[in-house]
Amino acid sequence: MKKIGLTIAGFDPSGGAGILLDTRVLKSKEIFPMAIITSIVPQNSEGVSNIFPLSVKEVKESFEKIFDDFKISGIKIGVIGSVEIVEVIHSFIKNNKIPIVYDPVLFSGNNLKLFNNNQFIEKIKREIFKYATLITPNLKELEILSGSSVKRERDAIEAGKILANKFKTNILVKGGHLKGNDFLITNEKIFEFKGEIINKDVHGTGCFLSSSILAYLIKGYSLEKAVERAKIDVKENIEKSILLGKTNKYYMEI
């Protein structure tokens, strides 16, 4: 039977990130994509202008229809948008023993906050983190989630250890804003993935990476191998990305 991957994320109307990108990535890996939209996030190549979380009723009913009918093989979570939607997601993931990759998108590239109140951070820690197979914060998100200042690669690793140990989960520290190296931090070990800084402003790389990791986990790869393969995919697609819109923003073409 065809494996199903469910993405729970925001809707980027330009297609460069969120639901539209996630579903393209899953389909490219021969995973049947399904999606639950949490928020409408108006944006284009110039950046995000706003976020409009959906109502609890809308999101909850979408979950009910999907889980009543289909066997989901894995879940990717991106932009959530509100504390109330965190609670809905929690109620559906807490009893599911499937791979869950959470990309905690807290701010847009142009620094717009993508959650509705200050309780949000503590809420995702309590109700999402311990159920996630992997959490993939960028450096700014890592600072906010760990409460640590991250200026160097060593700081990033220590902040990742704090989260991994406290919440008994796995953290992928993304070093794109430092030296380009990524670190997978588990309870047992730290895996380093060498990278490089690519001077190209590409939209949606975080969404692409987390969705690709999920696809490989669904296919049965180990976490380390899933991250390794997904990073190769991201690099290849950055090289093939295309300019769209009025600005010098590149979009992933899959």
KEKEDREN-96175 format. One record per residue (C-alpha): residue number from 0; residue in three letters; chain; x, y, z negated. Coordinates in steps of 0.02 Angstrom, whole numbers, plus 32768, in hexadecimal, padded with zeros to 4 digits. Example, Ala and Ser with C-alpha at 12.3 -4.5 7.8 and 13.67 -1.06 7.14 Angstrom:
+-----+---------+--------+------+------+------+
: num : residuo : cadena :   xx :   yy :   zz :
+-----+---------+--------+------+------+------+
:   0 :     Ala :      A : 8267 : 7F1F : 7E7A :
:   1 :     Ser :      A : 82AC : 7FCB : 7E9B :
+-----+---------+--------+------+------+------+
end
This chain:
+-----+---------+--------+------+------+------+
: num : residuo : cadena :   xx :   yy :   zz :
+-----+---------+--------+------+------+------+
:   0 :     Met :      A : 8000 : 8000 : 8000 :
:   1 :     Lys :      A : 803B : 80B0 : 8027 :
:   2 :     Lys :      A : 808B : 8109 : 7F94 :
:   3 :     Ile :      A : 8036 : 81AC : 7F5F :
:   4 :     Gly :      A : 8092 : 8243 : 7F1C :
:   5 :     Leu :      A : 802D : 82CC : 7EC6 :
:   6 :     Thr :      A : 806C : 837F : 7EC0 :
:   7 :     Ile :      A : 801F : 83F4 : 7E3E :
:   8 :     Ala :      A : 8056 : 84A3 : 7E6A :
:   9 :     Gly :      A : 802F : 854F : 7EAD :
:  10 :     Phe :      A : 7FF7 : 857C : 7F5D :
:  11 :     Asp :      A : 8075 : 85E6 : 7FBD :
:  12 :     Pro :      A : 8017 : 8623 : 8057 :
:  13 :     Ser :      A : 80BA : 863C : 80B6 :
:  14 :     Gly :      A : 80DF : 8581 : 80A6 :
:  15 :     Gly :      A : 8190 : 8598 : 8068 :
:  16 :     Ala :      A : 8176 : 854E : 7FBB :
:  17 :     Gly :      A : 80F3 : 8500 : 7F4A :
:  18 :     Ile :      A : 806C : 848A : 7F86 :
:  19 :     Leu :      A : 808A : 849D : 8041 :
:  20 :     Leu :      A : 8144 : 847A : 8034 :
:  21 :     Asp :      A : 8130 : 83ED : 7FB4 :
:  22 :     Thr :      A : 80B5 : 8390 : 8024 :
:  23 :     Arg :      A : 8127 : 83A1 : 80BB :
:  24 :     Val :      A : 81BA : 835B : 8058 :
:  25 :     Leu :      A : 8157 : 82C6 : 8016 :
:  26 :     Lys :      A : 8114 : 829D : 80C2 :
:  27 :     Ser :      A : 81C3 : 82A6 : 810D :
:  28 :     Lys :      A : 81F6 : 821D : 8091 :
:  29 :     Glu :      A : 8160 : 81B0 : 80C3 :
:  30 :     Ile :      A : 8104 : 81D5 : 8020 :
:  31 :     Phe :      A : 804C : 8200 : 8038 :
:  32 :     Pro :      A : 8037 : 82B0 : 7FF0 :
:  33 :     Met :      A : 7FA5 : 82E9 : 7F85 :
:  34 :     Ala :      A : 7F9A : 8393 : 7F31 :
:  35 :     Ile :      A : 7F45 : 83F1 : 7EA5 :
:  36 :     Ile :      A : 7F53 : 84AE : 7EB0 :
:  37 :     Thr :      A : 7F6B : 8506 : 7E08 :
:  38 :     Ser :      A : 7F7C : 85B9 : 7E46 :
:  39 :     Ile :      A : 7F76 : 8626 : 7EE0 :
:  40 :     Val :      A : 801E : 867F : 7EEF :
:  41 :     Pro :      A : 8016 : 8707 : 7F77 :
:  42 :     Gln :      A : 80C1 : 871B : 7FC5 :
:  43 :     Asn :      A : 8124 : 872D : 8065 :
:  44 :     Ser :      A : 81DC : 873B : 8092 :
:  45 :     Glu :      A : 81E7 : 87DC : 802B :
:  46 :     Gly :      A : 81B1 : 8786 : 7F89 :
:  47 :     Val :      A : 811F : 875E : 7F16 :
:  48 :     Ser :      A : 809F : 87E7 : 7EF4 :
:  49 :     Asn :      A : 802C : 8790 : 7E76 :
:  50 :     Ile :      A : 7FEF : 86ED : 7E2C :
:  51 :     Phe :      A : 7F3A : 86B8 : 7E18 :
:  52 :     Pro :      A : 7F25 : 8619 : 7DAF :
:  53 :     Leu :      A : 7E8D : 85B1 : 7DDC :
:  54 :     Ser :      A : 7E07 : 858F : 7D5A :
:  55 :     Val :      A : 7E15 : 84FA : 7CE6 :
:  56 :     Lys :      A : 7D77 : 84B3 : 7D34 :
:  57 :     Glu :      A : 7DC0 : 84B8 : 7DE4 :
:  58 :     Val :      A : 7E63 : 8465 : 7DB2 :
:  59 :     Lys :      A : 7E13 : 83E4 : 7D3F :
:  60 :     Glu :      A : 7D96 : 83AD : 7DC3 :
:  61 :     Ser :      A : 7E23 : 8398 : 7E42 :
:  62 :     Phe :      A : 7E80 : 8328 : 7DC7 :
:  63 :     Glu :      A : 7DE3 : 82C1 : 7DA5 :
:  64 :     Lys :      A : 7DC1 : 82A2 : 7E5D :
:  65 :     Ile :      A : 7E75 : 826E : 7E80 :
:  66 :     Phe :      A : 7E8E : 81FE : 7DE9 :
:  67 :     Asp :      A : 7DE2 : 81AD : 7DF6 :
:  68 :     Asp :      A : 7E09 : 816C : 7EA4 :
:  69 :     Phe :      A : 7EC3 : 815B : 7EC6 :
:  70 :     Lys :      A : 7F5B : 8106 : 7E7B :
:  71 :     Ile :      A : 7FDC : 8190 : 7E6B :
:  72 :     Ser :      A : 8091 : 8156 : 7E75 :
:  73 :     Gly :      A : 80E4 : 81F7 : 7E39 :
:  74 :     Ile :      A : 80C4 : 82AD : 7E0F :
:  75 :     Lys :      A : 8123 : 834E : 7E30 :
:  76 :     Ile :      A : 80F0 : 83E7 : 7DCA :
:  77 :     Gly :      A : 811E : 8497 : 7DFE :
:  78 :     Val :      A : 80CA : 853E : 7DD9 :
:  79 :     Ile :      A : 8041 : 8525 : 7D57 :
:  80 :     Gly :      A : 800C : 85D8 : 7D36 :
:  81 :     Ser :      A : 7FAB : 85D0 : 7C93 :
:  82 :     Val :      A : 7FA8 : 8581 : 7BE7 :
:  83 :     Glu :      A : 7EFB : 853C : 7C0B :
:  84 :     Ile :      A : 7F38 : 84DE : 7CA5 :
:  85 :     Val :      A : 7FCA : 8496 : 7C40 :
:  86 :     Glu :      A : 7F47 : 8444 : 7BD0 :
:  87 :     Val :      A : 7EED : 83F9 : 7C66 :
:  88 :     Ile :      A : 7F8F : 83B2 : 7CAE :
:  89 :     His :      A : 7FBF : 836B : 7C04 :
:  90 :     Ser :      A : 7F1A : 830E : 7BF4 :
:  91 :     Phe :      A : 7F3A : 82B3 : 7C98 :
:  92 :     Ile :      A : 7FF5 : 828E : 7C8B :
:  93 :     Lys :      A : 8002 : 8258 : 7BD5 :
:  94 :     Asn :      A : 7FCB : 81A5 : 7BF7 :
:  95 :     Asn :      A : 801D : 818D : 7CA1 :
:  96 :     Lys :      A : 80BF : 8128 : 7CAA :
:  97 :     Ile :      A : 80F7 : 8169 : 7D53 :
:  98 :     Pro :      A : 8188 : 81DA : 7D89 :
:  99 :     Ile :      A : 8164 : 8291 : 7D63 :
: 100 :     Val :      A : 81D9 : 831B : 7D9F :
: 101 :     Tyr :      A : 81B9 : 83C7 : 7D55 :
: 102 :     Asp :      A : 8203 : 8460 : 7DA9 :
: 103 :     Pro :      A : 81DC : 84E8 : 7D28 :
: 104 :     Val :      A : 81C5 : 857B : 7D9D :
: 105 :     Leu :      A : 81B4 : 860D : 7D22 :
: 106 :     Phe :      A : 81E5 : 86A1 : 7D8F :
: 107 :     Ser :      A : 81E2 : 86C4 : 7E49 :
: 108 :     Gly :      A : 827F : 86F0 : 7EA9 :
: 109 :     Asn :      A : 824F : 87A8 : 7E9A :
: 110 :     Asn :      A : 823A : 8792 : 7DDE :
: 111 :     Leu :      A : 817C : 878E : 7DCE :
: 112 :     Lys :      A : 8144 : 872B : 7D34 :
: 113 :     Leu :      A : 80E0 : 8691 : 7D68 :
: 114 :     Phe :      A : 8086 : 8668 : 7CC5 :
: 115 :     Asn :      A : 7FFD : 86C0 : 7C65 :
: 116 :     Asn :      A : 8036 : 86D8 : 7BB0 :
: 117 :     Asn :      A : 80C2 : 86BD : 7B34 :
: 118 :     Gln :      A : 8079 : 861A : 7AF3 :
: 119 :     Phe :      A : 809A : 85CB : 7B9C :
: 120 :     Ile :      A : 8151 : 859E : 7B7D :
: 121 :     Glu :      A : 812F : 8543 : 7ADA :
: 122 :     Lys :      A : 8097 : 84F0 : 7B27 :
: 123 :     Ile :      A : 80F7 : 84A1 : 7BB8 :
: 124 :     Lys :      A : 817D : 8466 : 7B3F :
: 125 :     Arg :      A : 80FC : 840D : 7AD2 :
: 126 :     Glu :      A : 8088 : 83CB : 7B58 :
: 127 :     Ile :      A : 80F0 : 83B0 : 7BF6 :
: 128 :     Phe :      A : 81A7 : 8395 : 7BC8 :
: 129 :     Lys :      A : 819D : 82EE : 7B6E :
: 130 :     Tyr :      A : 8139 : 829F : 7BFB :
: 131 :     Ala :      A : 81B0 : 82D7 : 7C84 :
: 132 :     Thr :      A : 822F : 8260 : 7CCF :
: 133 :     Leu :      A : 8295 : 82F7 : 7D04 :
: 134 :     Ile :      A : 828F : 83B4 : 7CEB :
: 135 :     Thr :      A : 82E9 : 8421 : 7D6B :
: 136 :     Pro :      A : 8302 : 84D4 : 7D2A :
: 137 :     Asn :      A : 836A : 8558 : 7D80 :
: 138 :     Leu :      A : 83E1 : 85BC : 7D12 :
: 139 :     Lys :      A : 8366 : 8643 : 7CE1 :
: 140 :     Glu :      A : 82E4 : 85C0 : 7CB3 :
: 141 :     Leu :      A : 8369 : 855E : 7C55 :
: 142 :     Glu :      A : 838F : 85F7 : 7BEA :
: 143 :     Ile :      A : 82D8 : 8617 : 7BC3 :
: 144 :     Leu :      A : 82B1 : 8560 : 7B9C :
: 145 :     Ser :      A : 834C : 853E : 7B32 :
: 146 :     Gly :      A : 835B : 85E8 : 7ADF :
: 147 :     Ser :      A : 8414 : 85EB : 7B0F :
: 148 :     Ser :      A : 847A : 8667 : 7B73 :
: 149 :     Val :      A : 84BD : 8618 : 7C13 :
: 150 :     Lys :      A : 8551 : 8673 : 7C5F :
: 151 :     Arg :      A : 85C5 : 85E2 : 7C8C :
: 152 :     Glu :      A : 85B5 : 8530 : 7CC7 :
: 153 :     Arg :      A : 85DF : 84F2 : 7C17 :
: 154 :     Asp :      A : 8550 : 855B : 7BD0 :
: 155 :     Ala :      A : 84D7 : 850F : 7C4C :
: 156 :     Ile :      A : 8509 : 845D : 7C1C :
: 157 :     Glu :      A : 84F6 : 8483 : 7B63 :
: 158 :     Ala :      A : 844A : 84D1 : 7B80 :
: 159 :     Gly :      A : 8417 : 8438 : 7BE3 :
: 160 :     Lys :      A : 8450 : 83C7 : 7B55 :
: 161 :     Ile :      A : 83E5 : 842A : 7ADA :
: 162 :     Leu :      A : 8349 : 840A : 7B42 :
: 163 :     Ala :      A : 8371 : 8355 : 7B6B :
: 164 :     Asn :      A : 8391 : 8329 : 7AB5 :
: 165 :     Lys :      A : 8301 : 838B : 7A6B :
: 166 :     Phe :      A : 827B : 834C : 7AE3 :
: 167 :     Lys :      A : 82C3 : 829F : 7B0A :
: 168 :     Thr :      A : 82BF : 82BF : 7BC4 :
: 169 :     Asn :      A : 8339 : 82D6 : 7C55 :
: 170 :     Ile :      A : 8370 : 8381 : 7C90 :
: 171 :     Leu :      A : 83B9 : 83AF : 7D39 :
: 172 :     Val :      A : 841F : 844E : 7D1E :
: 173 :     Lys :      A : 8424 : 84A6 : 7DC7 :
: 174 :     Gly :      A : 84C2 : 850B : 7DDE :
: 175 :     Gly :      A : 8499 : 856A : 7E7C :
: 176 :     His :      A : 84B7 : 8610 : 7E24 :
: 177 :     Leu :      A : 855F : 85D9 : 7DDA :
: 178 :     Lys :      A : 85D7 : 8566 : 7E38 :
: 179 :     Gly :      A : 8556 : 8502 : 7E97 :
: 180 :     Asn :      A : 856D : 8462 : 7E32 :
: 181 :     Asp :      A : 84D6 : 840A : 7DE5 :
: 182 :     Phe :      A : 84D4 : 83A1 : 7D47 :
: 183 :     Leu :      A : 8459 : 8317 : 7D1C :
: 184 :     Ile :      A : 8450 : 830B : 7C5F :
: 185 :     Thr :      A : 8404 : 826F : 7C13 :
: 186 :     Asn :      A : 8405 : 822B : 7B62 :
: 187 :     Glu :      A : 8497 : 81BC : 7B90 :
: 188 :     Lys :      A : 8502 : 8218 : 7C0E :
: 189 :     Ile :      A : 8524 : 82B3 : 7C77 :
: 190 :     Phe :      A : 8530 : 829C : 7D33 :
: 191 :     Glu :      A : 8584 : 8324 : 7D99 :
: 192 :     Phe :      A : 8552 : 8346 : 7E4D :
: 193 :     Lys :      A : 85D1 : 83B1 : 7EA8 :
: 194 :     Gly :      A : 8589 : 843C : 7F11 :
: 195 :     Glu :      A : 85B5 : 84E0 : 7F61 :
: 196 :     Ile :      A : 8571 : 8591 : 7F66 :
: 197 :     Ile :      A : 8516 : 85AD : 800A :
: 198 :     Asn :      A : 8503 : 8666 : 8035 :
: 199 :     Lys :      A : 8458 : 8656 : 8084 :
: 200 :     Asp :      A : 83B5 : 8694 : 8036 :
: 201 :     Val :      A : 8346 : 85FB : 8048 :
: 202 :     His :      A : 8294 : 85F3 : 8006 :
: 203 :     Gly :      A : 8255 : 8558 : 7FAB :
: 204 :     Thr :      A : 82F5 : 84F8 : 7F86 :
: 205 :     Gly :      A : 82BB : 84CE : 7ED4 :
: 206 :     Cys :      A : 8214 : 848C : 7F11 :
: 207 :     Phe :      A : 826B : 8428 : 7F99 :
: 208 :     Leu :      A : 82E7 : 83DB : 7F1E :
: 209 :     Ser :      A : 8266 : 83A7 : 7E9B :
: 210 :     Ser :      A : 81EE : 835F : 7F1D :
: 211 :     Ser :      A : 827B : 82FF : 7F70 :
: 212 :     Ile :      A : 82B5 : 82B8 : 7ECA :
: 213 :     Leu :      A : 8204 : 827E : 7EA6 :
: 214 :     Ala :      A : 81F8 : 8229 : 7F4F :
: 215 :     Tyr :      A : 8296 : 81C5 : 7F2E :
: 216 :     Leu :      A : 825B : 8196 : 7E7F :
: 217 :     Ile :      A : 81B8 : 8157 : 7EC9 :
: 218 :     Lys :      A : 821F : 80EF : 7F43 :
: 219 :     Gly :      A : 8278 : 809D : 7EB1 :
: 220 :     Tyr :      A : 831E : 80F9 : 7EAD :
: 221 :     Ser :      A : 8374 : 8114 : 7E06 :
: 222 :     Leu :      A : 836C : 81C6 : 7DC3 :
: 223 :     Glu :      A : 8423 : 81E3 : 7DEB :
: 224 :     Lys :      A : 8412 : 81A3 : 7E9D :
: 225 :     Ala :      A : 836F : 8204 : 7EB7 :
: 226 :     Val :      A : 83C5 : 82A6 : 7E87 :
: 227 :     Glu :      A : 845C : 827E : 7EF2 :
: 228 :     Arg :      A : 83F2 : 8259 : 7F8D :
: 229 :     Ala :      A : 8381 : 82EF : 7F71 :
: 230 :     Lys :      A : 8416 : 8365 : 7F66 :
: 231 :     Ile :      A : 8454 : 8325 : 800E :
: 232 :     Asp :      A : 83A7 : 8344 : 8057 :
: 233 :     Val :      A : 83A5 : 83F6 : 8014 :
: 234 :     Lys :      A : 8450 : 841E : 805B :
: 235 :     Glu :      A : 8421 : 83D9 : 8106 :
: 236 :     Asn :      A : 837F : 843B : 8109 :
: 237 :     Ile :      A : 83D2 : 84DC : 80D1 :
: 238 :     Glu :      A : 8446 : 84CB : 8166 :
: 239 :     Lys :      A : 83AE : 84B5 : 81D8 :
: 240 :     Ser :      A : 8343 : 853D : 8187 :
: 241 :     Ile :      A : 82FA : 85C6 : 81F4 :
: 242 :     Leu :      A : 82DF : 8681 : 81E3 :
: 243 :     Leu :      A : 8229 : 86B6 : 81D4 :
: 244 :     Gly :      A : 81D6 : 875B : 81A9 :
: 245 :     Lys :      A : 821A : 880C : 819D :
: 246 :     Thr :      A : 82A8 : 87E9 : 8123 :
: 247 :     Asn :      A : 8344 : 877D : 812D :
: 248 :     Lys :      A : 82EB : 86EE : 80D4 :
: 249 :     Tyr :      A : 8303 : 863D : 8114 :
: 250 :     Tyr :      A : 827B : 85B8 : 810A :
: 251 :     Met :      A : 8294 : 84FC : 8101 :
: 252 :     Glu :      A : 825C : 84A6 : 81A1 :
: 253 :     Ile :      A : 822D : 83EF : 8187 :
+-----+---------+--------+------+------+------+
end
